[in-house]
Amino acid sequence: MSKLRFDVVQDAFKKRALDVTAPAERPSAYFGELVFNREKMRKYLDIKTYEALVDCIDNGRSLDLATADKVAEGMKEWALGHGVTHITHWFQPLTEVTAEKHDSLMEYDRKGGMIESFNGKSLIQQEPDASSFPSGGIRATFEARGYTAWDPTSPVFIQDDTLCIPTVFISYTGEALDYKTPLKKALKAVSDAAVPICKLFDPKVSKVHSYLGWEQEYFLVDEDLYAARPDLILTGRTLMGHASSKNQQLEDHYFAAIPTRVAAFMKDLEYEGYKLGIPLKTRHNEVAPNQFELAPIFGECNLSNDQNQMIMNVMNKVARKHGFVVLLHEKPFDGINGSGKHNNWSLGTDTGTLLLAPGKDPAGNLQFVTFFVNILAAVQKHNALLKASIASATNAHRLGANEAPPAIVSAFLGRTMTEVLHKLLELPSGTPIEIAGKKETSVGIVEIPEIFVDNTDRNRTSPFAFTGNRFEFRAVGSSANCAGAMTALSGAVAEQLLIFKKALDKELASGKALEVAVMDVLKPIISSIIDVVCFDGNGYTDEWKEEAARRGLDTETSVPEMIKSFTKPESVEMFTSLGIYSPKELEARNEVKWEMYTKKVQIESRVMGRMAINHVIPAALAYQNILLKNLKMMKEAFPDSYQEKAAVTITLIEKISHRIDQLQKGVAKMIEARKSANTIENEYEKAKAYHEIAESLFAIRRPIDKLEEIVDNDMWPLPKYRELLFIN
C-alpha cells in the first residue's frame, strides 16, 4: 500500500491498546451529578423559590424576575462548585446541530475587582445573532436580532466549564427558528386533545405526556484512517470505496462480543451520560461491522430529545479519547447497513396510565383501542408529511435499502392487533374473542382480553410499527434531530383526536352509552385504515411499492418532492389550527430544507470531483505508467510474441484507460450540471436540479471502485473498506 496509507493504518492498529475506563463507582452514585435537577433545586433554593420553579415546570406558571434572580443565584452557587466559569443558552437551530455562545460569569464588582455574577435576566433570555442561522427568509442578513428563551422543563446542565441552559430560539418577530419551539407546541397540542378523551375514562386526568425512547445507531472508525479520507471529513460518508470481501454477510457482528477498545469507549460514554442524567440502558454491536447502538430508558419527549442531542455531542468528544471518530451519517459505507435513530413513542396520563398498553378491564381496553385506532388514522392521513419529516440528503441513502424501512409510511400491527381490529368490525354483543391462544367471553361490544407485549412480532421493514405498548418510528435518520419527526407525528395525532372527540360528542349527545358511542365512531375509522395504512408484509418488495400506490399511500422517493408535503393544504391546516407553525414558518422551513439538501449534495459533488481528479486518476495513471513500461520491456524482450505474453498487461492498461475515460467524462458532466444548477434562484427548483446531481454520483463512483480493484494496492492513496471496517 502507499506510504501514507501504510502509516495511518499502522497508527490505527497501535491505538488498539488504548483503554480508558470510567470510575468504579456505582452509576447511581453519580447519576445526574451535572444536572440541576429537583434534588439540587431543593438544596440550593429556598422553599418558596423551589415551589415556584416546580410550579413553572409542571404547570407552566410564569416566573417573575425576582424569583428568576433567586433561581439563577442558586444555579450559580451549585455550578461554581463544579468549576463553572461560563454560561450559555444551549439551543437547536435549523442547522441540525446544537448551538451555544459562551459568556463568562465575571463582572466588575465596582471596587476595582471582579466577581462571579449570574442573574434572572441572563437565565431567562439572551440575544444571539439570528442572521447567521438558517431562517428560510424569515430574517435577512441585516436583520440580526433573535432571542433564546429558557425552557425550564429541560434541566440546566454542566458541560466542561460551562453552565448550559436549554432554550428555544425565536426571531425578533416571533417566528420559531429552531426544533424545540414547535416540538413543545406540538406536545401541548397532543395533551390538550387527549385529556378530554381520557377524562371520559378517568376524570382525574389533567395532562397527557408524550414519551420518547430513541435508539441511536452509529459507526466508529479510527481517527487516523478518518483523517486520510477527505470524503469522511467533509461529508460524513465514503463517496467511493469497493466493498470488502467480507462485510456483514456472515451476520457475525450483530450482538456479538463487544471489542475491548469499543467497550472502553462505551463505558466512558455511559459515565459521561449518567453524569448528565441521561438514563442509558442498552449497548450492543449492530449488524454492520464497526456499527453499534445505544439506547436510553423511555423519557418525556422534550427532555429525551434534548438528551439525544447532548449524547451525540458527548459521543464525539469521548470517541477522540479512544482514537475513534463517530460517524452519524445514515449511510457512511456502501453495501452494508446504514444507521437510523428509531423513535419509540407512546402516550401516558399524569395518573400513570400508558395509553398504548391494553388495560386489565373493559374500560382500559376501550381507551387503548381508541388511541390505537386514532393514531393509525393520523398516520394514514399524514403519511406523506411524516415521510417528509425524516427526509434529508443523508437519510435518502438509507431509506428503501435492505436494512431500513422503505420510503413509504405504513404501519405494522402484528397478527394479534390485526385480528382485534377485524373482530371489532364484526363483533356482535356476547361473541367470544380469541386472542393469542386465549378464549374469553365478551359481555359487551368492546371487552378485549389483555394483550401482552410479547404478542406483537417485529417487522424491521415497517417505518411505523406497533411493538406492544408503543409505536416505533423506524425511519428517522441517525444524524437527525428527533424533534422534526416528533413534531409532525404529534400534530397529526392531536388533529385526529380532536376530530374523533367532536364526532364522539355527537354520539353521546344522542343518548348512547359511552361504550357504544365510542365503537360507533371507531368502526368507520377502522374500516378506512385496515386495508390502507396497515401492512404487515415485506416492505422491501417491488410488489409492495405497487400495492402502496394503489392504496393511495405516498411513494415519492425524491427528497425535494417529499419536502413539499409540509405546505400541502392538509398539512398547513393541521399545523396552523393547532398553533404549531404559522404558514410563514412552514414556508420558511421548506426553504431551509431545500437549501440544506442542495448544500449537502453540492459539497458531496465537489468532494467527489476533486478526489477523482486529485487522488484516484493520478494513482491510476501512475500504475498504468508502470504497466506501459512493463509492456515496453516485454516488447523488447519478446519482439515476435510480446502481445501473447503481455496479454494480461495489455488488458489491464485498456481497463484503466476505459475507467479513467469514464471517470473524467462523468466528473466533467457533473461539474457542468452543478454550474447550471447554481444559477437557479428558486430553492425548490435548485434542490430538484441537485437531486439529479446526487443521482449522477453513483455513476461516477462505479469506475473509481473498479479502479480500486485494478490499481496496485501499494499505490492506492485512500484507506479501503477492509481497513476502515475491520480495524478493531
C-alpha positions in Angstrom: 0.0 0.0 0.0 1.1 3.6 -0.3 3.4 5.0 2.4 0.8 7.4 3.6 -1.9 4.7 3.8 0.6 2.3 5.5 1.5 4.9 8.2 -2.1 5.7 9.0 -3.2 2.1 9.2 -0.2 1.2 11.4 -1.1 4.1 13.7 -4.6 3.0 13.9 -3.6 -0.5 14.9 -1.3 0.8 17.6 -4.3 2.5 19.2 -6.0 -0.8 19.7 -4.2 -1.0 23.1 -5.7 2.3 24.3 -8.1 1.5 27.2 -9.6 4.3 29.2 -12.1 3.3 31.8 -14.7 5.1 33.9 -14.6 5.2 37.7 -15.5 2.1 39.6 -18.3 3.8 41.5 -21.9 2.6 41.0 -23.6 4.6 38.3 -26.4 5.5 40.7 -23.8 7.3 42.8 -23.0 9.9 40.2 -26.2 9.8 38.0 -27.4 13.4 37.4 -24.3 14.9 39.1 -24.0 17.6 36.4 -27.7 18.4 36.2 -29.6 21.0 38.2 -32.4 18.6 38.9 -35.0 18.7 41.7 -32.6 17.3 44.2 -30.2 20.2 43.5 -33.2 22.7 43.5 -34.2 21.6 47.0 -30.6 22.1 48.2 -29.8 25.4 46.6 -33.2 27.2 46.5 -35.3 28.4 49.4 -38.7 26.7 49.7 -40.7 29.5 48.1 -38.4 29.7 45.1 -38.3 25.9 44.8 -42.1 25.6 44.8 -42.4 28.5 42.3 -39.9 26.8 39.9 -41.6 23.4 40.2 -45.0 25.0 39.5 -43.4 26.6 36.4 -42.0 23.3 35.3 -45.1 21.2 36.0 -47.9 23.6 35.3 -46.5 26.2 33.0 -46.8 29.1 35.5 -44.6 32.1 34.7 -41.7 33.2 37.0 -41.4 36.8 38.0 -37.9 38.4 37.6 -37.3 38.4 41.4 -37.9 34.7 41.6 -35.8 34.1 38.5 -32.9 36.0 40.2 -33.1 33.6 43.1 -33.1 30.6 40.8 -30.1 32.0 39.0 -28.3 32.6 42.2 -28.9 29.0 43.3 -27.8 27.7 40.0 -24.6 29.8 40.2 -23.7 28.6 43.7 -24.1 24.9 42.5 -22.3 25.5 39.3 -19.3 27.2 40.9 -18.8 24.1 43.0 -18.2 22.2 39.7 -15.6 24.7 38.3 -18.0 26.5 36.0 -16.7 29.8 34.6 -19.2 30.4 31.8 -22.9 30.2 30.9 -24.5 29.5 27.6 -28.0 29.4 26.2 -28.0 25.9 24.5 -30.4 25.7 21.6 -31.2 23.7 18.5 -31.3 25.9 15.3 -32.2 24.5 11.9 -28.6 23.7 11.2 -29.3 20.1 12.5 -26.7 20.6 15.3 -26.9 22.4 18.6 -25.6 25.9 19.1 -24.1 27.8 22.1 -22.4 31.1 22.8 -20.4 31.2 26.0 -20.5 34.2 28.3 -18.2 34.5 31.3 -19.7 34.8 34.8 -17.1 37.6 35.5 -18.4 41.1 36.2 -16.8 44.2 37.7 -17.5 44.5 41.5 -17.3 48.3 41.3 -14.5 48.2 43.8 -11.7 47.6 41.4 -12.1 43.8 41.3 -14.1 41.1 39.7 -16.9 38.8 40.9 -18.9 35.9 39.5 -22.4 37.1 38.6 -25.5 35.5 37.2 -29.0 36.9 37.4 -32.5 36.0 36.3 -32.4 38.2 33.2 -29.4 36.3 31.9 -31.1 33.0 32.8 -34.3 33.7 31.1 -33.2 35.4 27.8 -30.3 36.1 25.6 -29.8 37.6 22.1 -27.7 35.5 19.7 -27.2 36.6 16.1 -30.2 35.3 14.2 -29.0 36.3 10.8 -26.2 33.7 10.8 -28.6 30.7 11.2 -31.0 29.2 8.6 -34.3 31.1 8.6 -35.8 30.4 5.2 -36.2 34.1 4.5 -37.7 35.0 7.9 -34.7 37.1 8.8 -32.4 38.9 6.3 -28.6 39.2 6.9 -29.0 42.8 8.0 -31.8 41.8 10.5 -29.7 40.1 13.1 -31.9 40.2 16.2 -33.2 36.9 17.6 -33.8 35.6 21.1 -33.2 32.5 23.1 -35.6 31.9 26.0 -35.1 29.4 28.8 -37.1 26.1 28.7 -37.5 25.3 32.5 -38.9 21.8 31.6 -35.5 20.7 30.5 -32.9 20.8 33.3 -29.8 23.0 33.2 -26.6 21.0 32.9 -22.9 21.4 33.0 -20.6 20.7 30.1 -16.9 21.2 30.8 -16.6 24.6 32.4 -20.0 25.9 31.1 -23.5 26.0 32.6 -25.8 25.1 29.7 -29.3 26.4 29.7 -31.7 24.6 27.3 -33.7 27.3 25.4 -36.0 27.9 22.5 -34.8 30.1 19.6 -37.1 32.7 18.0 -36.8 35.6 15.7 -37.3 39.2 16.7 -40.7 39.0 15.0 -41.7 35.9 17.0 -41.3 33.0 14.5 -39.6 29.8 15.6 -36.1 29.3 14.3 -35.4 26.0 16.0 -36.6 22.5 16.6 -37.6 22.8 20.2 -40.3 25.6 19.9 -42.6 23.7 17.5 -42.0 20.4 19.4 -43.2 21.9 22.7 -46.2 23.4 20.9 -47.0 20.0 19.4 -46.6 18.2 22.7 -49.1 20.6 24.3 -51.5 20.1 21.3 -51.5 16.3 21.9 -52.1 16.8 25.6 -54.9 19.3 25.1 -56.6 17.0 22.5 -56.1 13.8 24.5 -57.1 14.9 28.0 -60.9 15.4 27.3 -61.0 11.8 25.9 -59.1 10.4 28.8 -61.4 12.2 31.3 -64.3 10.0 29.9 -62.4 7.0 31.4 -60.7 8.7 34.3 -61.9 12.1 35.5 -58.7 12.7 37.5 -56.6 13.0 34.3 -55.3 16.6 33.8 -52.4 16.1 31.5 -51.1 13.6 28.8 -47.4 13.1 28.4 -45.6 12.1 25.2 -42.8 9.6 25.7 -39.8 9.1 23.6 -37.1 6.3 23.7 -34.6 6.7 20.9 -32.2 4.0 19.7 -29.1 5.7 18.4 -27.1 3.7 15.8 -23.6 4.8 14.9 -20.3 3.7 13.3 -16.8 4.0 14.8 -13.7 4.4 12.7 -10.1 5.1 13.7 -9.3 8.8 13.6 -6.1 8.3 11.7 -7.9 6.5 8.9 -10.7 9.1 9.1 -8.1 11.8 8.6 -6.9 10.2 5.4 -10.3 10.2 3.8 -11.4 13.7 2.7 -14.9 12.4 1.9 -15.4 11.2 5.5 -14.1 14.5 6.9 -16.2 16.8 4.7 -19.4 14.7 4.1 -19.5 12.2 6.8 -19.6 9.3 4.4 -17.4 7.4 1.9 -18.2 8.7 -1.6 -16.1 5.9 -3.1 -14.7 2.5 -2.0 -15.0 -1.0 -3.2 -16.8 -3.5 -0.9 -14.6 -5.6 1.3 -14.5 -9.3 0.5 -16.1 -9.8 4.0 -18.6 -7.3 5.3 -21.8 -8.3 7.1 -22.8 -11.4 5.1 -21.8 -13.8 7.8 -24.1 -11.9 10.3 -21.4 -12.4 12.9 -21.1 -8.9 14.2 -24.7 -8.4 15.3 -25.0 -8.8 19.1 -21.5 -10.4 19.2 -19.0 -9.7 22.0 -18.2 -6.0 22.0 -14.5 -5.4 21.0 -12.4 -4.4 24.1 -11.5 -1.0 22.8 -15.1 -0.2 21.8 -16.3 -1.5 25.2 -13.9 1.0 26.9 -15.3 3.8 24.8 -18.9 2.7 25.7 -18.1 2.7 29.4 -16.7 6.2 29.3 -19.7 7.3 27.2 -22.1 5.9 29.7 -20.2 7.5 32.6 -20.5 10.9 30.9 -24.1 10.3 30.0 -25.0 9.2 33.5 -23.5 12.4 35.0 -25.7 14.4 32.6 -28.8 12.4 33.8 -29.2 10.5 30.6 -30.6 7.1 31.5 -28.6 5.0 29.0 -29.8 1.4 29.2 -28.6 -0.6 26.2 -25.4 -1.0 24.2 -24.6 -3.6 21.6 -23.0 -4.4 18.3 -25.2 -3.6 15.3 -25.5 -5.6 12.0 -22.7 -3.9 10.0 -19.0 -4.2 11.0 -17.9 -1.3 13.3 -21.6 -0.4 13.8 -23.0 -0.1 17.3 -26.1 1.2 19.2 -27.0 2.8 22.4 -30.5 3.5 23.8 -31.9 5.0 27.0 -34.9 4.3 29.2 -38.1 6.0 27.9 -38.4 9.6 29.0 -40.6 12.6 28.5 -40.4 13.6 24.8 -38.9 17.1 25.1 -36.3 16.1 27.6 -35.5 12.9 25.9 -34.9 14.8 22.6 -32.6 17.2 24.4 -30.7 14.2 25.9 -30.2 12.7 22.4 -28.7 16.0 21.2 -26.5 16.0 24.3 -25.3 12.5 23.9 -24.4 13.0 20.2 -22.2 15.8 21.2 -20.6 13.8 24.1 -20.1 10.8 21.8 -17.7 12.7 19.5 -15.6 14.0 22.5 -15.3 10.6 24.2 -14.5 8.8 20.9 -11.5 11.0 20.3 -10.1 10.0 23.7 -10.1 6.4 22.4 -8.7 7.2 19.0 -12.1 6.9 17.3 -14.3 9.2 15.3 -18.1 8.7 15.5 -20.0 8.5 12.2 -23.6 9.5 12.5 -24.3 9.7 8.8 -27.2 7.5 7.7 -25.1 5.6 5.1 -21.4 6.1 5.6 -20.4 2.9 3.8 -21.9 1.5 0.6 -23.1 -2.1 0.5 -23.6 -2.5 4.3 -26.3 -1.4 6.7 -26.8 2.3 7.4 -27.7 3.9 10.7 -31.1 5.0 11.9 -32.5 6.5 15.1 -35.6 4.5 15.9 -38.1 6.7 17.8 -40.1 4.6 20.3 -43.1 6.8 21.0 -46.0 6.5 23.4 -48.6 8.5 25.4 -49.4 8.3 29.1 -51.6 10.2 31.6 -50.4 12.0 34.7 -52.3 9.4 36.7 -49.9 6.7 35.5 -51.9 5.1 32.6 -50.0 4.2 29.5 -52.5 4.8 26.7 -50.9 2.4 24.2 -50.9 -0.5 26.7 -54.1 -2.6 26.8 -56.0 -2.4 30.1 -57.0 -5.0 32.6 -60.7 -4.2 32.3 -63.2 -3.3 29.6 -62.8 0.4 30.1 -59.0 0.2 29.9 -59.2 -1.8 26.7 -61.7 0.6 25.2 -59.4 3.6 25.9 -56.4 1.7 24.5 -58.3 0.9 21.2 -59.5 4.5 21.0 -56.0 5.9 21.0 -54.5 3.0 18.9 -57.0 3.4 16.1 -56.8 7.2 16.0 -53.1 7.2 15.9 -53.2 4.9 12.8 -55.8 7.2 11.2 -53.5 10.1 11.8 -50.5 8.3 10.3 -52.7 7.3 7.2 -53.9 10.9 6.6 -50.5 12.4 7.0 -48.2 9.6 5.7 -46.6 11.9 3.2 -45.9 14.6 5.9 -44.4 12.0 8.2 -42.1 10.9 5.5 -41.2 14.5 4.8 -40.3 15.0 8.5 -37.5 12.4 8.2 -36.4 13.2 4.6 -32.9 14.6 4.1 -30.0 14.3 1.7 -28.3 11.9 4.1 -31.3 9.7 5.0 -32.1 9.3 1.4 -29.2 6.9 1.0 -30.6 4.6 3.7 -34.4 4.6 3.2 -35.5 1.8 0.9 -32.3 -0.1 1.2 -32.5 -3.7 2.5 -31.8 -2.7 6.1 -34.1 0.2 6.6 -37.8 0.9 6.2 -38.9 1.8 2.6 -39.7 5.3 1.6 -43.4 4.5 2.1 -45.0 5.1 5.5 -47.2 2.2 6.6 -48.0 0.7 10.0 -47.2 -2.8 11.2 -49.7 -4.1 13.8 -48.8 -7.7 14.2 -51.3 -10.6 14.0 -52.8 -10.0 17.4 -53.8 -6.4 16.8 -54.8 -7.0 13.2 -57.2 -9.7 14.4 -58.6 -7.4 17.1 -59.4 -4.7 14.6 -61.1 -7.1 12.3 -63.2 -8.6 15.1 -64.2 -5.1 16.3 -65.7 -4.5 12.9 -67.8 -7.7 13.1 -68.3 -8.2 16.8 -71.9 -8.7 18.0 -72.5 -8.4 21.7 -71.7 -11.6 23.6 -69.3 -13.1 20.9 -66.2 -14.8 22.3 -62.9 -13.2 21.3 -59.9 -15.3 20.8 -56.5 -13.6 21.1 -53.1 -15.2 21.4 -54.5 -18.6 22.3 -56.9 -17.4 24.9 -60.7 -17.5 24.8 -62.8 -15.1 26.7 -66.5 -14.4 26.6 -67.4 -10.8 25.9 -70.4 -9.4 27.8 -70.1 -6.1 25.9 -69.2 -4.9 22.5 -65.6 -3.9 23.3 -64.4 -6.1 26.0 -61.0 -7.3 24.8 -58.8 -9.7 26.8 -55.4 -8.4 28.0 -52.9 -8.3 25.2 -49.3 -9.0 26.3 -46.3 -7.1 24.9 -44.8 -10.3 23.5 -47.9 -11.0 21.4 -46.6 -8.5 18.9 -44.0 -9.5 16.4 -41.3 -7.3 14.9 -41.1 -6.1 11.3 -37.9 -4.2 10.5 -39.2 -3.3 7.1 -42.0 -1.2 8.6 -41.4 2.5 9.2 -44.1 2.7 11.9 -44.5 -0.5 13.9 -46.6 -1.3 17.0 -44.4 -3.1 19.4 -46.6 -3.8 22.4 -47.0 -0.6 24.3 -45.6 1.9 21.9 -45.1 2.7 18.2 -41.6 2.6 16.8 -41.0 5.2 14.1 -38.1 3.5 12.5 -37.5 5.8 9.6 -35.8 8.6 11.5 -32.2 9.1 10.5 -29.2 8.6 12.8 -28.0 12.2 12.5 -31.5 13.8 12.7 -33.0 15.8 15.5 -35.8 13.7 16.8 -37.9 16.8 17.2 -38.7 17.0 13.5 -40.4 13.7 13.3 -42.0 14.0 16.8 -43.5 17.4 15.9 -45.1 16.1 12.8 -46.4 12.9 14.4 -47.7 14.8 17.5 -49.5 17.3 15.3 -51.1 14.6 13.2 -52.3 12.7 16.3 -53.6 15.8 18.0 -55.7 16.8 15.0 -57.2 13.3 14.7 -58.0 13.1 18.4 -59.9 16.4 18.1 -61.8 15.1 15.0 -62.7 11.9 17.0 -63.8 13.8 20.1 -66.1 16.0 18.0 -67.8 13.0 16.4 -68.0 11.2 19.8 -69.7 14.2 21.4 -72.5 14.0 18.8 -73.0 10.3 19.5 -73.1 10.9 23.2 -75.5 13.8 22.8 -77.9 11.3 21.2 -78.1 9.4 24.4 -75.8 6.5 23.6 -73.7 4.8 26.3 -70.0 5.6 26.2 -69.0 2.1 25.1 -71.5 2.1 22.2 -70.8 5.6 21.2 -67.0 5.1 21.1 -67.3 2.0 18.9 -69.9 3.7 16.6 -67.3 6.3 15.9 -64.3 4.0 15.7 -65.8 1.4 13.3 -65.8 3.7 10.3 -62.2 4.7 11.1 -61.1 1.1 11.4 -62.8 0.3 8.1 -60.9 3.2 6.4 -57.5 2.3 7.7 -57.3 -1.5 8.0 -56.6 -2.1 4.3 -54.7 1.1 3.6 -52.1 2.1 6.1 -51.9 -1.2 7.9 -49.4 -3.6 6.3 -47.6 -6.5 7.9 -45.7 -7.8 4.9 -42.3 -7.3 3.4 -41.8 -3.6 2.8 -38.8 -4.1 0.6 -40.5 -5.8 -2.4 -41.5 -4.1 -5.6 -44.9 -5.6 -5.2 -45.4 -3.5 -2.1 -44.5 -0.3 -3.8 -47.1 -1.0 -6.4 -49.7 -2.0 -3.8 -48.9 1.1 -1.7 -49.5 3.3 -4.7 -52.8 1.6 -5.4 -53.8 2.1 -1.8 -53.1 5.8 -2.1 -50.0 6.0 0.1 -47.3 8.4 -0.9 -44.5 6.6 -2.8 -42.3 9.6 -3.7 -38.6 8.9 -3.4 -37.2 12.4 -4.3 -36.3 14.3 -1.2 -37.1 17.8 -2.7 -40.5 16.5 -3.7 -41.1 14.9 -0.2 -40.4 18.2 1.5 -43.3 19.9 -0.4 -45.7 17.9 1.9 -45.1 20.5 4.6 -47.0 23.1 2.7 -49.8 20.9 1.3 -53.2 22.3 2.3 -53.9 19.5 4.7 -50.5 20.0 6.4 -50.9 23.7 6.7 -54.4 23.3 8.1 -53.3 20.9 10.7 -50.2 22.8 11.9 -51.9 26.2 11.9 -55.1 25.2 13.5 -53.1 23.6 16.4 -50.8 26.6 16.7 -47.7 24.6 16.0 -46.5 26.5 12.9 -47.7 29.6 11.1 -47.9 29.5 7.3 -44.8 31.7 7.2 -42.9 29.3 9.4 -43.9 26.3 7.2 -42.8 28.1 4.1 -39.5 29.1 5.7 -38.8 25.5 6.9 -39.3 24.3 3.4 -36.8 26.8 2.1 -34.3 25.8 4.7 -34.8 22.1 4.0 -34.4 22.6 0.2 -31.3 24.8 0.8 -29.8 22.3 3.2 -30.4 19.5 0.7 -28.8 21.5 -2.1 -25.7 22.4 0.0 -25.1 18.9 1.2 -25.3 17.4 -2.3 -23.2 20.3 -3.6 -20.5 19.6 -1.0 -20.5 15.9 -1.9 -20.2 16.5 -5.6 -17.3 18.9 -5.1 -15.5 16.5 -2.9 -16.1 13.6 -5.2 -14.9 15.6 -8.2 -11.7 16.7 -6.5 -10.9 13.3 -5.1 -11.4 11.8 -8.5 -9.1 14.3 -10.1 -6.5 14.7 -7.3 -6.4 11.2 -5.8 -7.9 8.5 -8.0 -6.8 9.4 -11.5 -3.1 10.2 -10.5 -2.9 6.8 -8.8 -4.4 5.0 -11.8 -2.1 6.8 -14.2 0.9 6.1 -12.1 0.1 2.4 -12.1 -0.7 2.5 -15.8 2.7 4.0 -16.5 4.3 1.1 -14.7 2.3 -1.3 -16.9 3.3 0.6 -20.0 7.0 0.4 -19.0 6.5 -3.3 -18.4 4.8 -3.7 -21.8 7.7 -1.8 -23.5 10.3 -4.1 -21.9 8.2 -7.2 -22.9 8.2 -5.9 -26.5 12.0 -5.5 -26.4 12.5 -8.9 -24.8 10.0 -10.8 -27.0 9.6 -8.8 -30.2 7.7 -11.7 -32.0 5.4 -12.8 -29.2 5.1 -10.0 -26.8 1.4 -9.5 -27.5 0.6 -13.0 -26.4 2.9 -12.9 -23.4 1.7 -9.4 -22.4 -2.0 -10.1 -22.9 -2.8 -9.6 -19.2 -0.8 -6.3 -19.1 -2.5 -5.0 -22.2 -5.9 -5.9 -20.8 -5.1 -4.0 -17.6 -3.9 -1.0 -19.5 -7.0 -0.9 -21.6 -9.3 -1.3 -18.5 -7.5 1.5 -16.7 -7.8 3.8 -19.8 -11.5 2.9 -20.1 -12.2 3.6 -16.4 -10.3 6.9 -16.4 -12.1 8.0 -19.5 -15.5 7.1 -17.8 -14.4 9.0 -14.7 -13.2 12.1 -16.5 -16.4 12.3 -18.6 -18.6 11.7 -15.6 -16.9 14.4 -13.4 -17.0 16.9 -16.3 -20.7 16.3 -16.9 -21.4 16.6 -13.2 -19.5 19.9 -12.9 -21.4 21.3 -15.8 -24.7 20.2 -14.2 -23.6 21.9 -11.0 -22.8 25.1 -12.7 -26.2 25.1 -14.3 -27.9 24.3 -11.0 -26.1 27.1 -9.2 -27.7 29.7 -11.5 -31.2 28.7 -10.3 -32.6 31.1 -7.6 -35.7 29.2 -6.6 -34.7 26.9 -3.7 -37.2 24.1 -4.7 -36.1 24.1 -8.4 -32.4 24.3 -7.3 -32.9 21.3 -5.0 -34.6 19.3 -7.8 -31.6 20.0 -10.0 -29.2 18.9 -7.3 -31.3 15.7 -6.8 -30.3 14.8 -10.4 -26.7 15.6 -9.5 -26.9 13.3 -6.4 -28.1 10.5 -8.6 -25.2 11.0 -11.0 -22.7 10.5 -8.2 -23.4 6.7 -8.4 -22.3 6.6 -12.0 -19.1 8.5 -11.1 -18.4 6.1 -8.2 -18.5 2.9 -10.3 -15.3 3.5 -12.3 -13.5 4.6 -9.1 -14.4 1.4 -7.3 -13.4 -0.6 -10.4 -10.0 1.1 -10.5 -9.5 0.4 -6.8 -9.7 -3.3 -7.7 -7.2 -2.9 -10.5 -4.6 -0.5 -9.2 -1.6 -1.9 -7.2 -2.6 -1.9 -3.5 0.7 -0.2 -2.7 -0.2 2.8 -4.9 -3.9 3.3 -3.8 -3.9 6.5 -1.8 -7.1 6.0 0.3 -7.8 3.7 3.2 -10.0 0.9 1.9 -13.2 -0.6 3.3 -11.4 -3.6 4.7 -9.2 -1.2 6.7 -11.9 1.2 7.8 -14.3 -1.5 8.9 -12.1 -4.2 10.4 -9.5 -2.2 12.4 -10.7 -3.3 15.8 
